[in-house]
Amino acid sequence: MEALIYDSDRLRLATMARNLQDVGLNWSAVAELEDIKKRLQKKKFDLLILDGSAMKILERLRKLDLTVPIIMITDKTTEIDYEKLIFIGVEGVITRPYRADFFKKVVTKAMKNRRAVLTNMKAMVSLRQKIQELQTLNEVVQAISSSLKPNEILRIIMEKTADLIKAEGWSVLLFDHEQGELIFEAVAGEAGKKLLGLRLKVGQGVAGWVARYGQSLIVPDVSKDPRFYSGIDKKTKFITRSILCVPMRSRDKIIGVVEVVNKIGGEPFTQDDLEIFENLVAHVTIALQNATMYRKMEEATLIDDLTQLYNVRFCNRYLEGYLNGRKTQKGVVSLIFLDIDFFKLVDDNYGHLVGSETLKYVGERIKRVVRHEDVVIRYGGDEYIVILPRTDKKIARVIAERIRKEINQEPFYASSNKKFNISVTLGVATFPEDAKTRDDLIGKADKAMYEGKLSGRDRVILA
């Protein structure tokens, strides 16, 4: 601890300095009144010991430091306004001449009080920090509970954690178990967009080490840690100095890691930072897991159980979104509506199990001959729809004919190696040439298919 002492008499200054050394206190001395303010503006002191001539600037000095204890040393002839001194917060007044042991006693008492104040201030700061942590954690829990979108959850953790741990950069890496790699899924900071999509092997770099061993890690100086991988910095032109990295764990399985780099101000990451971060990441991991489960459940409601093709619910949602987008952009979309000819005979002759298998195989044959971007849907019963984005009617007819031939050319199998052939009738309609809405487009293709049924089946009919 250090005291600032002032007296225009240099001999008295020297005496005070020796007494302060005896009680184990460092000191700085000034002999000019104007220098007191200059020193206080540059540095924090734990005690001010001032000659009585400084009384006229006490109020200004107190504004520079509201908590530092002040001891005044005055002559017997000095008039003192004790009420004013108490109001300003003067710790003690010593009158010359004084004994050295009395001076040391007053200083020791003032320093004891100073330590108590500093301890209380530290406790108050810690309490405020803890309150802020709980508030932020509560905001995170509320925010992630209201979202089932993984990207939204990742954005929330970055924004909220930034309120507590000031750092230059953030990244969330999710584990690709098939490839055994970590993928930068969400990032913030200077390197930002350059990181998205980059991959690290498990065990590579600090993030890879954390993913492999499932342990949180603070690296105060990456230049001294052999686990640090500089390849990412070379690609992004970013300079990493320190890292705090925490694993994302779900049911004892690592699903990713979250890391922050370079604490603002150059200070190292602390154990308190680590505890805050681990707490937040634990909540976000649960939220991500719930979001993933919800997404899988939602996807399941869009898939036909028998054929594993998209179902009518997906068809309606996809077409609605696609056609709404086309209203503001030039473009076409064609739709093929097809129905298996005389499918009831398959059920009647070979049973419903063979009928169900036949529906699956028809779906597989359709998928074999359509393009990657085309969408195959089981519309219901023995009816299928194929959505052809950015495809005019001429090309749609070619694709429909290809589907018809693919289903016709090979027999289907029943029990006891019995074979049978089936055919399909297909109708084709195009947006916006034939229809302006989803229901009209489906309806026009369905009507064309029905006309094909009436005119002999096993054919493609254009709307």
ChimeraX attribute file (.defattr): number of C-alpha atoms within 10 A of each C-alpha:
attribute: neighborCount
match mode: 1-to-1
recipient: residues
	/A:1	12
	/A:2	16
	/A:3	23
	/A:4	21
	/A:5	22
	/A:6	27
	/A:7	22
	/A:8	14
	/A:9	12
	/A:10	13
	/A:11	10
	/A:12	12
	/A:13	19
	/A:14	14
	/A:15	11
	/A:16	21
	/A:17	19
	/A:18	14
	/A:19	16
	/A:20	21
	/A:21	12
	/A:22	11
	/A:23	12
	/A:24	12
	/A:25	18
	/A:26	14
	/A:27	20
	/A:28	14
	/A:29	19
	/A:30	18
	/A:31	15
	/A:32	12
	/A:33	16
	/A:34	11
	/A:35	13
	/A:36	20
	/A:37	13
	/A:38	10
	/A:39	15
	/A:40	16
	/A:41	12
	/A:42	8
	/A:43	7
	/A:44	14
	/A:45	18
	/A:46	20
	/A:47	23
	/A:48	24
	/A:49	24
	/A:50	24
	/A:51	22
	/A:52	21
	/A:53	16
	/A:54	20
	/A:55	17
	/A:56	9
	/A:57	13
	/A:58	18
	/A:59	15
	/A:60	11
	/A:61	20
	/A:62	17
	/A:63	10
	/A:64	13
	/A:65	13
	/A:66	10
	/A:67	16
	/A:68	22
	/A:69	23
	/A:70	24
	/A:71	22
	/A:72	20
	/A:73	21
	/A:74	20
	/A:75	12
	/A:76	11
	/A:77	8
	/A:78	10
	/A:79	9
	/A:80	13
	/A:81	9
	/A:82	11
	/A:83	9
	/A:84	13
	/A:85	18
	/A:86	11
	/A:87	9
	/A:88	16
	/A:89	18
	/A:90	18
	/A:91	20
	/A:92	17
	/A:93	19
	/A:94	19
	/A:95	15
	/A:96	11
	/A:97	10
	/A:98	10
	/A:99	10
	/A:100	13
	/A:101	10
	/A:102	11
	/A:103	18
	/A:104	17
	/A:105	12
	/A:106	16
	/A:107	25
	/A:108	16
	/A:109	12
	/A:110	20
	/A:111	20
	/A:112	12
	/A:113	14
	/A:114	18
	/A:115	13
	/A:116	12
	/A:117	15
	/A:118	15
	/A:119	12
	/A:120	12
	/A:121	13
	/A:122	12
	/A:123	12
	/A:124	12
	/A:125	12
	/A:126	12
	/A:127	12
	/A:128	12
	/A:129	13
	/A:130	13
	/A:131	12
	/A:132	14
	/A:133	20
	/A:134	13
	/A:135	12
	/A:136	18
	/A:137	20
	/A:138	12
	/A:139	14
	/A:140	21
	/A:141	17
	/A:142	11
	/A:143	16
	/A:144	24
	/A:145	16
	/A:146	11
	/A:147	16
	/A:148	18
	/A:149	16
	/A:150	18
	/A:151	13
	/A:152	13
	/A:153	21
	/A:154	22
	/A:155	15
	/A:156	19
	/A:157	22
	/A:158	19
	/A:159	13
	/A:160	17
	/A:161	22
	/A:162	16
	/A:163	12
	/A:164	16
	/A:165	18
	/A:166	16
	/A:167	21
	/A:168	17
	/A:169	22
	/A:170	24
	/A:171	25
	/A:172	27
	/A:173	27
	/A:174	21
	/A:175	24
	/A:176	15
	/A:177	11
	/A:178	6
	/A:179	9
	/A:180	13
	/A:181	20
	/A:182	26
	/A:183	21
	/A:184	21
	/A:185	18
	/A:186	20
	/A:187	23
	/A:188	18
	/A:189	14
	/A:190	15
	/A:191	20
	/A:192	15
	/A:193	13
	/A:194	15
	/A:195	20
	/A:196	17
	/A:197	13
	/A:198	14
	/A:199	19
	/A:200	20
	/A:201	18
	/A:202	21
	/A:203	17
	/A:204	18
	/A:205	19
	/A:206	25
	/A:207	30
	/A:208	25
	/A:209	21
	/A:210	24
	/A:211	31
	/A:212	15
	/A:213	12
	/A:214	19
	/A:215	12
	/A:216	22
	/A:217	18
	/A:218	21
	/A:219	19
	/A:220	19
	/A:221	14
	/A:222	17
	/A:223	14
	/A:224	10
	/A:225	13
	/A:226	9
	/A:227	16
	/A:228	21
	/A:229	17
	/A:230	14
	/A:231	11
	/A:232	19
	/A:233	13
	/A:234	10
	/A:235	12
	/A:236	14
	/A:237	12
	/A:238	16
	/A:239	14
	/A:240	17
	/A:241	16
	/A:242	22
	/A:243	24
	/A:244	26
	/A:245	27
	/A:246	26
	/A:247	30
	/A:248	29
	/A:249	18
	/A:250	14
	/A:251	7
	/A:252	8
	/A:253	11
	/A:254	18
	/A:255	21
	/A:256	26
	/A:257	28
	/A:258	27
	/A:259	22
	/A:260	27
	/A:261	24
	/A:262	22
	/A:263	20
	/A:264	13
	/A:265	9
	/A:266	10
	/A:267	10
	/A:268	19
	/A:269	22
	/A:270	14
	/A:271	12
	/A:272	10
	/A:273	16
	/A:274	18
	/A:275	13
	/A:276	18
	/A:277	23
	/A:278	18
	/A:279	13
	/A:280	20
	/A:281	21
	/A:282	15
	/A:283	17
	/A:284	22
	/A:285	20
	/A:286	17
	/A:287	23
	/A:288	23
	/A:289	16
	/A:290	18
	/A:291	20
	/A:292	15
	/A:293	13
	/A:294	14
	/A:295	15
	/A:296	12
	/A:297	11
	/A:298	11
	/A:299	12
	/A:300	14
	/A:301	14
	/A:302	19
	/A:303	18
	/A:304	18
	/A:305	11
	/A:306	11
	/A:307	19
	/A:308	15
	/A:309	21
	/A:310	22
	/A:311	22
	/A:312	18
	/A:313	14
	/A:314	19
	/A:315	21
	/A:316	14
	/A:317	12
	/A:318	15
	/A:319	20
	/A:320	14
	/A:321	11
	/A:322	14
	/A:323	19
	/A:324	13
	/A:325	12
	/A:326	15
	/A:327	11
	/A:328	8
	/A:329	9
	/A:330	9
	/A:331	15
	/A:332	17
	/A:333	22
	/A:334	26
	/A:335	29
	/A:336	31
	/A:337	29
	/A:338	30
	/A:339	24
	/A:340	20
	/A:341	18
	/A:342	13
	/A:343	17
	/A:344	13
	/A:345	12
	/A:346	20
	/A:347	15
	/A:348	10
	/A:349	11
	/A:350	15
	/A:351	14
	/A:352	13
	/A:353	12
	/A:354	17
	/A:355	20
	/A:356	16
	/A:357	15
	/A:358	21
	/A:359	19
	/A:360	16
	/A:361	15
	/A:362	21
	/A:363	18
	/A:364	16
	/A:365	17
	/A:366	21
	/A:367	18
	/A:368	12
	/A:369	14
	/A:370	18
	/A:371	10
	/A:372	8
	/A:373	10
	/A:374	15
	/A:375	18
	/A:376	21
	/A:377	27
	/A:378	25
	/A:379	21
	/A:380	12
	/A:381	11
	/A:382	19
	/A:383	18
	/A:384	24
	/A:385	27
	/A:386	25
	/A:387	23
	/A:388	23
	/A:389	18
	/A:390	17
	/A:391	18
	/A:392	19
	/A:393	22
	/A:394	12
	/A:395	13
	/A:396	24
	/A:397	22
	/A:398	12
	/A:399	18
	/A:400	26
	/A:401	17
	/A:402	14
	/A:403	25
	/A:404	21
	/A:405	16
	/A:406	16
	/A:407	21
	/A:408	15
	/A:409	11
	/A:410	13
	/A:411	12
	/A:412	18
	/A:413	15
	/A:414	18
	/A:415	10
	/A:416	6
	/A:417	8
	/A:418	10
	/A:419	11
	/A:420	12
	/A:421	12
	/A:422	19
	/A:423	18
	/A:424	25
	/A:425	26
	/A:426	32
	/A:427	29
	/A:428	29
	/A:429	30
	/A:430	27
	/A:431	23
	/A:432	18
	/A:433	14
	/A:434	17
	/A:435	17
	/A:436	13
	/A:437	15
	/A:438	19
	/A:439	12
	/A:440	14
	/A:441	26
	/A:442	24
	/A:443	17
	/A:444	22
	/A:445	27
	/A:446	24
	/A:447	20
	/A:448	22
	/A:449	29
	/A:450	19
	/A:451	20
	/A:452	21
	/A:453	20
	/A:454	8
	/A:455	11
	/A:456	10
	/A:457	20
	/A:458	22
	/A:459	20
	/A:460	25
	/A:461	25
	/A:462	21
	/A:463	20
